[in-house]
Amino acid sequence: MFQNPSNNEIRDILTSAKTIAVVGLSDNPERESYAIAKEMQKRGYKIVPVNPNVTEVLGEQAYPSVTAIPHPVDIVNIFRRSEALPQVVQEAVQTSAPVIWAQQGIYNEEAAKIAKSAGKTMVMDRCIMVMHSLFVKS
């Protein structure tokens, strides 16, 4: 059964990361993905939008997939339904990103197994912004 990293590990992930690819990032300011990515950008992270339906979000070039990003990212943050998670994680493990993070409400055991077998750290069912507020001093 999947277990998230400890609070200390989550703190370490968030303090060492600089770049976050956001899968499913919408250009609609009303969407949760937009609000959270905007706040994380404000907190100093470089946001890389991943959405085949947009060209730019939050002033950053968007990419159609995680594997299309031409530079390394530290965290792949996923805003997709739980049933889509295995497919997204299968793609994310093909990148050099050490951490795959599924937002609050997103959980899939199969996806966790894919990440673990590829040597990636997986976080599921946790809001990256909330975790940052709890564990990282501004």
C-alpha positions in Angstrom: 0.0 0.0 0.0 1.3 3.4 -1.0 2.6 5.9 1.7 3.5 9.5 1.1 7.0 10.7 2.0 7.4 12.0 5.6 6.8 15.6 6.4 10.6 16.1 6.5 11.0 14.6 3.1 8.2 16.8 1.7 10.0 19.8 3.2 13.3 18.7 1.6 11.5 18.2 -1.8 10.0 21.7 -1.7 13.1 23.5 -0.5 15.4 21.9 -3.0 13.0 22.2 -6.1 13.2 25.2 -8.4 11.1 24.1 -11.4 7.6 22.6 -11.4 6.0 21.2 -14.5 2.2 21.5 -14.0 0.3 18.9 -16.0 -3.3 20.0 -16.7 -2.5 23.7 -16.0 -5.4 25.7 -17.3 -5.2 29.3 -18.6 -8.5 30.0 -16.9 -7.9 32.0 -13.7 -11.0 30.4 -12.2 -9.4 27.0 -12.2 -7.7 25.5 -9.2 -4.6 24.6 -11.2 -4.2 28.2 -12.3 -4.5 29.6 -8.8 -2.1 27.1 -7.2 0.5 27.4 -10.0 0.3 31.2 -9.8 0.8 31.1 -6.1 3.8 28.7 -6.4 5.2 31.0 -9.1 4.8 33.9 -6.7 6.7 31.9 -4.1 9.7 31.7 -6.4 9.3 28.5 -8.4 9.6 28.4 -12.2 6.3 27.0 -13.5 6.2 25.0 -16.7 2.7 24.6 -18.1 1.8 21.2 -19.6 -1.4 21.3 -21.6 -1.8 20.5 -25.3 -4.6 23.0 -25.6 -2.8 26.2 -24.6 0.4 27.9 -25.8 1.2 30.0 -22.7 0.0 30.2 -19.1 1.3 32.7 -16.4 3.7 34.2 -18.9 5.4 30.8 -19.5 5.5 28.7 -22.7 3.3 25.7 -22.5 4.2 22.2 -23.7 1.9 19.5 -25.0 3.4 16.8 -22.8 6.0 16.4 -20.0 8.4 14.7 -22.4 8.2 17.7 -24.7 9.8 20.0 -22.1 13.3 20.7 -23.4 14.9 21.3 -20.0 14.9 19.4 -16.6 12.2 20.0 -14.0 12.3 19.1 -10.3 8.7 18.2 -9.8 5.9 17.0 -12.1 2.8 18.3 -10.4 -0.4 16.7 -11.8 -3.9 18.1 -12.0 -5.7 15.3 -13.7 -8.3 12.8 -12.6 -7.1 9.7 -10.6 -7.9 7.3 -13.5 -5.6 9.3 -15.8 -2.7 9.2 -13.3 -1.1 5.9 -14.5 -0.7 7.3 -18.0 0.6 10.6 -16.9 3.1 8.9 -14.5 4.2 6.6 -17.3 5.2 9.6 -19.2 6.7 11.5 -16.2 9.1 8.6 -15.4 10.6 9.0 -18.9 12.0 12.4 -17.7 14.7 13.3 -15.3 12.3 14.7 -12.8 12.9 13.0 -9.4 9.5 13.8 -7.9 6.0 13.2 -9.2 3.3 14.9 -7.3 -0.5 14.3 -7.6 -2.6 17.1 -6.2 -5.2 16.7 -3.4 -7.9 14.3 -4.3 -5.8 12.4 -6.9 -4.7 8.9 -5.9 -3.9 5.7 -7.9 -2.0 2.7 -6.5 -1.0 1.6 -10.1 0.5 5.0 -10.7 2.5 4.8 -7.4 3.9 1.4 -8.4 5.0 2.8 -11.8 6.8 5.7 -10.1 8.4 3.5 -7.5 9.7 1.0 -10.0 11.3 3.8 -11.9 13.0 5.1 -8.8 10.9 8.2 -8.5 9.5 9.8 -5.4 5.7 9.9 -5.5 3.4 12.2 -3.5 -0.4 11.7 -3.9 -3.5 13.4 -2.6 -1.6 16.4 -1.2 -1.9 20.0 -2.3 1.6 21.3 -3.1 0.7 24.8 -2.1 -0.7 23.7 1.3 2.4 21.5 1.9 4.6 24.5 1.1 2.7 26.7 3.5 3.0 24.1 6.3 6.6 23.1 5.8 8.6 25.8 4.1 9.4 29.1 5.8 9.0 32.1 3.5 
